[in-house]
């Protein structure tokens, strides 16, 4: 009975199976784009400042040139990185907070440590640019990490918070 039903509907089953496979492939591609490495953080963690002009605000670039060794953002970041973390492996988007204009990223390191990094952003000439960061601390769980995102914590904030 089942065999004869399958034989009658083999074409429909094949089409439905194909649509499910295509749907899953599309979802995986979309999800990979949402959770893929962040190009700026990945570059900065590897000592590459070549993307700064594309991603950083003009004011932030000027602040970096005045307050970071050799005027390089990557040099400021390197001072926040503990040697026992090892080498950076990946940087994945965690969550964004539109009202706070911040995005939380989880960076993976060769010692399997998860480090939380929050990038602060704003609009400049019609595009989103980064204006600072905070974090560069080991993940302490969803609630504590969210405090960095929302600005209740200011660990390693750069530029520092003005009171």
N, C-alpha and C positions, 0 to 999 in steps of 0.2 A: 504494500500500500504506500509506504513512505517512498520507496524506490521509484514507483511510477509517478508519484507527485513531483519528486525531484527531477525526473526525466522530462516531465511536462514543463517545468518552470526553470530549467537550467539557464536559459538566457536571462531571465529576470534575476536569478540568483547571481549570475556573473556580473550583471550591470550593478546591482546593489553592492556586491563585494568590491567592485572597482571604485564606486563612489565612496565607500567607506575608507578604502586605502588612500584615495586622493584627498579626502577630508582630513585624515590623520596626518598625511604628509604636509598639507597646508598648515595645520595646527602646529606641528613640530617646527616648521620653518618660521612661523610667526613667533612661537615661544622662544626659539633660539635668538631671534632678533631682539626680543624684550630682555633676555637674560644674558646677552653676550658681553664680552669684555668691553669696558669703557676705553676708548682710544686715548683720551687725555691722561687718565690715571695710569693706564698701562705704560704709556710712554714716560711719564714723570717718575714712576716707580723704578724704571730702568735707566734713569738719568738722561732722558731725551727731552729737551725743551723745544723741539722743533714745531710742536703743535700749539704753543702758547698763543701766538698771534691769532690763531683761528678760534680758540676756545675761551681765552681770558679777556676780561674787560680791560680797556685802556688804563683806567685808574689802578686796577689790580696789578697789571704789568708794571706800572710805575712804582707801586708800593714794593713789589718783589725786587725790582732793580735797586731799591734803596735799602732793603732790609734782609736780603738773602745773600749768602756767600756767592761771590761772583755774579750777583744779580740774577741767579737762576732759581726758579721755583723748585726744581728737582733737588737742588742743594738744601733748601729749607726742609723739604720732605725727608731727605736722607737723615737729617738730625733727629727726626721723630721715630725712625725705624730702629727697633732693637736688633742687634746682631744675632740674637738667638732665634729670631723669627725665620732666619734663613733668607732665601731668595723669593721674590714675588712670583706667584704661579698664575693667578688670575684675578680679575676684578669684575664682579657681577653686580648689576643693578639690584637693589633690594626694594626700595620704596621711595616715592617722592611725596613732598608736602607742598602743594601749590601755594597755600597761604603763607607758609614760612619761607617760600622760595628756596627750598633745599632738597637735595637728593641723597639718599643713603646708599652706600655701596659696601659690599662685603668683599674684602680682598683675601685671597688664599695664599698661604706661604708654604715653603718647602717643609717646615716643621709641623704642618697641618693646623697651624694657628689661623683662626678667622679674625681678621682685623677690620674694625668698622671705620669707614671714612665717610664724612658728609661733605658734599660740595654745595656751596652757596651760590645762587645765581640771580641774575636780573636780566632785563631787556636792554639792549644797546643797539641803536641803529636797526631796529626791527628783527634782531636775532637774540637768542638766548646765549649769554656769556657767563662764565663763572667769575665770582667776585670774592671768593674766599673758601676756606675749609675749616673743619673741626673734626675731632676724632683722632684717627691713627692710634686707636686703643683696642685691646682685645675685646671681642664681643662678650657682653655680660648678660645676654638674654634679650628677648624682644622688647620688654618694657624699658630697660635701661638704654638699649640702643635707640629706641624711639625718643628718649629724652634728648639725645644728641641731635636727632633729626628736627625736633620741635624747638630747639634752642634753650631747653631747660638746663642742659649741661653745655659747658664751653671748653671742654678738654682740647688743648692744643689749637684753640681758635686763632685763625690768621686771616686777615688782620685781627688783632685783639679787639674784644668788645669795648666800645666807648661808653663810659658811664656818665 
